[in-house]
Amino acid sequence: MAGETSKPKRNNIFRQMKQLYDFTRQDDPQVTWWLIGAFVIPFVAVIAIGFVLNLGWFAWILNVILAFMLGLLATTFVLSRRSETVGYKRIEGNPGAAGAVLQSLSKRIYTFSEQPVWVDPRTKDMIWRGTSLYGIYLVSEGPTSRVSKAIESEKARIRRVTQGSDIRIIVINTGNGEGQVPISRLSKEMRKRYKHPLTTEELDHLNGRLRTLERMGGIGVPAGIDPRAAQHQSRRAMRGR
């Protein structure tokens, strides 16, 4: 029995980097030169410092190891950023693209449901709602002129459960129009910090009230639309699989 079953190959870090590199190179042919530069520059810099310090043989061994590790770290960082950019370009314009980015954010910092709170069945415009210590986020997909009325309606619903408080409502309109945030910059936009954040206890209380709001009003996802499926496909594209 042991001979009939073979263990699956371990997906080590170098194999993962190779898969990520192949995925990125399809849309970013310059990635090879970026990676070479990312490795060579810190490697050469550390070796040059070793020459200046006139290290002994044992210190030289440690210096070469350090140079290699720094080069590998820089290469991994550059590959990750370039592949992320390619992934964003592939999902941009697809329904659920913003949801894919939001679900990739740290769950310890942001809380977003898997489904949008509002979807237009005709245009596939969507609004996603989430929270963090900085307040409540409303992230929309679609032209601002089409989603503005739904945004205001969602704000009114939120104020029903936050009345009397100064909890911030942060609106982010994704897209390529004027005043909108491209999908490739959404993650960076979400990392903005604001003054007077909520405490952990206040955030837990807020999330509880928003869950009550969902149970009272339901989530406005019409029949025939499965934003989770679109989101799942988008996240697979971002990972390069």
N, C-alpha and C positions, 0 to 999 in steps of 0.2 A: 504494500500500500504506500509505503514511504517513497518507493521509486516511481510510482504512478503519478504522484502529486508533486509538483514543483512549486517552490516558494516564489511569489511575485518579486520582480526586481525592485530594489529600494530606489525610490525617486530622490536621489541625493541632490545636493545644492547645485552641482555642476550640470546635471541633467536638466534641472529646472531652469538654470540660466540659459542652456542651449535652446530649450523650448521657447523661452521668452525672447531670445535673440532671433530665432527663426520667425516668430510671430511679428516682431517689430520691424525686421528687415524688409518684409513684404511691402510696407507703406513708408518706410524710412530707410532708404538705401545708404544714407550717410551715417547710420548708427555705428558701422564698423570703425570708421575713423574717430568718432567720438569715444568709443570704448578704448581704442588704442591710446588716444591722448589721455584719457582718464587714468589708465594704468601707468603709462610711461612717465608722465609729469611728476607724480608723487614719488615713484620709484627712483627716478634720477635725482630728485631733490634730496631724498634721504641718503642716497649713496654719496652725493656731493658733500653733504654735511659730515659724513664719515671721513672723507678725505681731509676736510678742513680740520677736524678734531684729531686726526692722526691716530685712529683707534688701534688697539692691539688685535691679535688674531681672533680671540674669543669674542671681543666686542664687535668685530667685523661680522662674525657669523650672526650675532643677534641683530646687527644693523641691516643685513641683507634680509633676514626674516621679517623684520619690521617694515622694510621697504616693500616687500612682496605683499604683506598683509594690508598695508595702506593702499597699495595699488589695486588689490582685489576689492577692497571696501569701496574705493572711489568708482571702480568699474561697475560694481553691483548697484551703487546709487544712481549712476548715470543711466544704466540699462533700465532700472525701475522707472525713472522719470520719463525716459523716451518711450517706453512701452505704454506707460499710462497715457501719454499724449496721443499715441496711435489708437489706444482703446477708446478714448474720448471721441476722437474723430470718427471712429466706426459707428458709435452708437448715437452720435449727434443727429437730431432730426427724427429719431425713432420714438414712438410713444413709450413712455416709461423710462426714458433715458435719465431724467433727473432723479427718478426713484432709485435707479441703479446706483447713482453716485451717492445719494443720501444713505442707502443701506450699507454702503462700504465705509461710512464714517464710524468712528469708535462708538460702540454701544455704551461705553462707560460715560461718555460725554453727551451724546445726542440720543434722543428717543424719537424714532419715526416709525409709524405703522407701515406694514407691508403694502397696504392699499391706500390710494389717495382718498381725500375726504370729498372730492368733487371731480366729476368727469363729464365732459360734454360728449354725448353719444355721436354727434354728427362730425365735429371737428377733432375729437380725441384730445382736446385741451384738458389739462389736469391741474389739480392743486393738492400738494402734499403738506401735511401739518406735522410739526414735531416740536420738541422742547429741548432746552439746555439750561444751564444756570443763568444764561443771559436773557431768557424769555421764551416766547413762543414764535416759531418760524412758520411762515406760509410761503411755500416754494411752488411757483406755477410753471407750467409748460404751455406755450402758445403765445400769440401776439398780445401785448399788454391791453390793447383796446378790446379784445374779446374776453379776457379773463378779469378785467378790472371790476365788473359788477359782481362776479362770483367772489372775488377777494373781499369786497366790502361786505357782502352777505356773510362770509365766513368770519370776518372781524366782529360783526354784530352778534353772531352766535357765541363767539369766544367771550365777549364782554358780558354775556349773560351769566357766566360762571366766574368771571374775574372782576365783577363790578365792585368799585370802591378801592381797588388796588392799583398800583402803578406798574404792573407787569408789562414789559415791553413786547410789542408785536412787531416782528421783523419780517418784512415782505421782500422776497427775492424773485424777480421775474427772469426766467431763463430763456435764452434765445439769442439771435444775432441782430435783433433790431436795436434801435436807439434806446438807451437806458436799460437794456437787458444784459444779463450775465451769460456768456457762452458756457456750455456744458464743461468745457475744458478748464474754466476758472471757477466753477461752482464750489469745488472742495476748498479752494483758497478763500472764497468769499464767506464760506461757512465758518472759517477759523478766525474771523474777525472778533475782537474782544470789545465789550462795552462796559461802561461804568456801572457801578451798583448792581452786581450780579445777585441772584437769589441764593439763599442758603440751601443746603441739601434737603432740609426738612420742608422748606417752602416749595422746592421743586417736586418733592414726592406728593405734597398736598395738591399742587397744580395738576400733576399728571392724573391724580385720582379724580379731580373735577372734570378734566377733559374726557376721561373714560366714561364718566357719567353722562357727559354731553353726547358722546357717540351712541350710548345705549338709548338715550332719549330720542335722538334725531336720526340715528342710523348713518351709515356711510353711503354717500350718493354715487354709487357705482352702478350704472345701468346694465341691464341684461345684454349679453353678447360681447362684453368687454372684459378681458381678464388682464389687468395691468400687471399682476404678478408674473404672468407668463412672459410678457414683454420685458419686464424687469429681469427675469431669470436669464433670458437670452442676452440681454445687454451686459449683464455682469459676466457671463461667460466670454463675451467678446473682449471685455476689459482685461480679463485674465489671459487672453490669448489662447483659448481652447475652442 
